[in-house]
Amino acid sequence: MFLIELSNEGYTNLLGVDYSQKAVELSRKIANEKGYNISYKRADILEGLKCTFKVIHDKGTYDAISLSENARDNRQKYIVNVHNMMSEDSFFIITSCNWTQVELMEHFKEHFQMYQVIPTPTFKFGGKEGSVVSICVFKKL
């Protein structure tokens, strides 16, 4: 839906990437049925992609990788590969349900600088305030 919203705002040259071929096929079908000119591709971020992007948006991939068998090594591969797919003026937006803003900043600090934190709804419990999701925007170092 993010790419459809970007298309509605006039953005072009949109590419959605997913590890799951079924997810790619479903996304392609929805976009085609609604007349959107959005490309979709199956790829594994841990293997990297041989292209660069102005904006990279992750909503769940880093979280899934963080739960994998070799999580620490896979997270590092992910970070390096995302960094390599960015030009100097690119933005990397990550939406995470597993990591806090502070944790994400710590994970990405060697390759990225924090550009902006997108506010999300918060809740209070036991005298503490928290959020169920963190959204951070990074720039390449």
C-alpha positions in Angstrom: 0.0 0.0 0.0 2.9 2.4 0.6 3.9 2.3 -3.0 0.3 2.8 -4.1 0.1 5.9 -1.9 3.4 7.2 -3.3 2.1 6.7 -6.8 -1.1 8.6 -5.8 1.2 11.5 -4.7 2.8 11.5 -8.2 6.0 9.5 -7.5 7.2 7.4 -10.3 9.9 4.7 -10.9 8.6 2.7 -7.9 9.9 -0.8 -7.1 8.6 -3.1 -4.4 11.0 -5.9 -3.3 10.1 -8.9 -1.2 11.7 -12.2 -0.3 8.4 -14.0 -0.9 7.4 -14.7 -4.5 3.8 -15.0 -3.4 3.9 -11.5 -1.8 5.4 -10.1 -5.0 2.7 -11.8 -7.1 -0.1 -10.5 -4.9 1.3 -7.0 -4.9 1.7 -7.0 -8.6 -1.8 -8.2 -9.1 -3.3 -5.5 -6.9 -1.3 -2.8 -8.6 -2.2 -4.0 -12.1 -5.9 -4.4 -11.2 -6.0 -0.8 -10.0 -4.0 0.5 -13.0 -0.8 1.5 -11.1 2.6 1.5 -12.9 4.6 -0.1 -10.1 7.3 -2.8 -10.5 7.8 -5.7 -8.1 10.7 -8.0 -7.7 11.6 -11.0 -5.6 15.0 -10.6 -4.0 16.9 -11.5 -0.8 18.3 -8.4 0.9 21.0 -10.6 2.5 22.3 -11.3 -1.0 22.1 -7.6 -1.9 20.7 -5.9 -5.0 22.8 -4.4 -7.7 21.1 -1.0 -7.9 20.7 2.2 -6.0 17.6 3.9 -4.6 16.6 7.4 -3.6 14.4 6.0 -0.9 14.5 2.6 0.8 11.6 1.8 3.1 11.7 -1.3 5.3 8.5 -2.4 7.1 9.3 -5.7 8.8 12.3 -7.1 7.0 14.8 -6.1 9.6 12.5 -7.4 12.3 12.2 -10.8 10.6 16.0 -11.0 10.0 16.4 -10.2 13.7 14.5 -13.4 14.6 16.5 -15.6 12.2 18.9 -18.3 13.3 22.1 -16.3 12.6 20.5 -13.0 13.6 23.6 -11.0 14.5 25.4 -11.9 11.2 22.3 -11.4 9.1 21.6 -8.0 10.6 25.1 -6.9 9.7 24.7 -8.2 6.1 21.4 -6.3 5.9 22.9 -3.1 7.1 25.9 -3.3 4.7 23.6 -4.2 1.8 21.2 -1.4 2.4 24.1 1.0 2.7 25.5 -0.2 -0.6 22.1 0.4 -2.3 22.0 4.0 -1.4 23.4 7.1 -3.1 24.8 10.0 -1.1 21.4 11.8 -1.1 19.2 8.7 -0.4 16.9 8.2 2.6 16.5 4.9 4.5 13.2 4.6 6.4 12.8 1.7 8.8 9.6 0.8 10.6 10.2 -1.6 13.4 7.9 -3.3 15.9 10.8 -5.2 17.6 13.4 -2.4 18.2 13.2 1.0 19.9 14.4 4.2 18.3 17.5 4.1 20.5 18.3 0.5 19.6 17.9 1.2 15.9 20.2 4.2 16.2 22.8 1.9 17.9 22.5 -0.8 15.3 22.9 1.5 12.3 25.4 4.1 13.7 28.4 2.8 11.8 26.9 3.3 8.4 24.1 5.8 8.9 23.2 9.0 10.7 19.8 9.7 12.1 17.9 12.2 10.0 14.5 12.2 11.7 12.2 10.2 13.9 8.6 9.9 12.8 6.3 10.2 15.8 4.1 7.3 16.5 1.3 6.7 19.1 2.5 6.0 22.6 0.9 4.3 25.6 1.6 4.3 29.3 1.8 1.2 31.5 3.3 0.8 35.0 4.5 4.4 35.1 6.5 4.1 31.8 5.7 5.4 28.4 6.4 3.4 25.3 5.4 2.8 21.7 4.5 -0.4 19.8 6.4 0.8 16.7 9.5 2.9 15.9 10.0 4.7 12.6 13.4 6.2 11.9 14.8 8.0 8.9 18.5 7.6 8.2 21.0 9.2 5.8 24.1 7.4 4.6 27.4 8.3 6.2 
